Amino acid sequence: MKSILFLLMAVSLVRDGFAAEKLAGWTANLPSAIQAARTNAKPVLVYFTATWCGPCKMMAATTLQDAGVKQRLTSVMPVLIDIDEEPTLSQRYEIQAVPTFVLLNPQEEEIHRRSGYMEATQFGAWLEQSEVVAQKARMAKLAWAKQQTNITAALTGTDPAAAQEAVRQLLELSSHREPDQVVFAAAQLKEVGRREPGWLLEGLNHPKLAARIQVANVFREKLGAQFIFDPWEKEEVRQELIRNWRVQLEKR
C-alpha cells in the first residue's frame, strides 16, 4: 500500500508540473555559498535536481519540508542546482542521476554524496552521518597542517633526532595516495638532499617502493648520471649500494 501511494504521489506531482524546487533557504549560486561557507565554517550541501525528476519533486514536497530535516539543514549551506540549467557543474561533479546530494567542505573538496530518493528519516540519518564525516575531514586537515609545520620545524632545527624522525615521516608520506602529501614530501626530501644527503641514504632501502623511488630521484637530481641505483633491486644489493654511496658522500 505504501509503495502504491508513493507512485500515485509521484505521478500526480509530475502531472501537475510541480516546479523545480524553489525551496526556501536554498540558493542556486554555488560560488556565493562557498564564500559564505568559508566565512561561517560550514560545509556546503549541493542538491542536484531537474524539473522532470519525479523523485526530486517528491523530496521537495515531503522530505525537504520536514521540520527535523529543516533543522539539520541549518548546519550546512544548502545549494540547489538544476542539472539542465547548469550542465557544466553537473559534469564537474560527475552527476549520473538525480536527485544527488554532494557535501563539500569550504575548500570545495567533496566529503560525502548520496543519490536517490530518501524519506525524511533516511535523509536526516544521512545528514547526521555527513556531519560526522565532515568533522573527521576537518580534524584530518588540522592534523595534516600541524604535521607539515612540525616537519618543517624539525628539519630546520638543531635536534638531529627530531630531523631524522621528520625524514622518516616524509618517506612514509611519499608513498601515500593523497597528492598534496606526496608533493609536500617530495619538496621537503629534495631540500634535505640538498643540505644533508646522508640523512636520506637509508631511504633507498625503505620497505615501500614509492619511498625508494622518491629518494633515488633526489639523488639523481643532486648527483646526476653518476648515481646508479635500481629501487627494484633485492634488499641485500641495495644495502651494499647504500654502504658504497655513504663512503662516497663522506668524501665530498
Protein Blocks (a to p, Z undefined) as FASTA:
>chain_A
ZZmmmmmmmmmmmmnopaehiaehiafblklmmmmmmmnopacddddddfklmklmmmmm
mmmmpmklmmmmmmpccddddfklmmmlmmmnopabdcddddddfkopafbdcedjddfk
lmmmmmmmmmmmmmmmmmmmmmmmmmmmmmmmmmmmmbfklmmmmmmmmmmmmmmmblkl
mmmmmmmmmmmmmmmmmlmmmmmmgfblklmmmmmmmmmmmnommlgcdfkbcfklmmmm
mmmmmmmmmmZZ
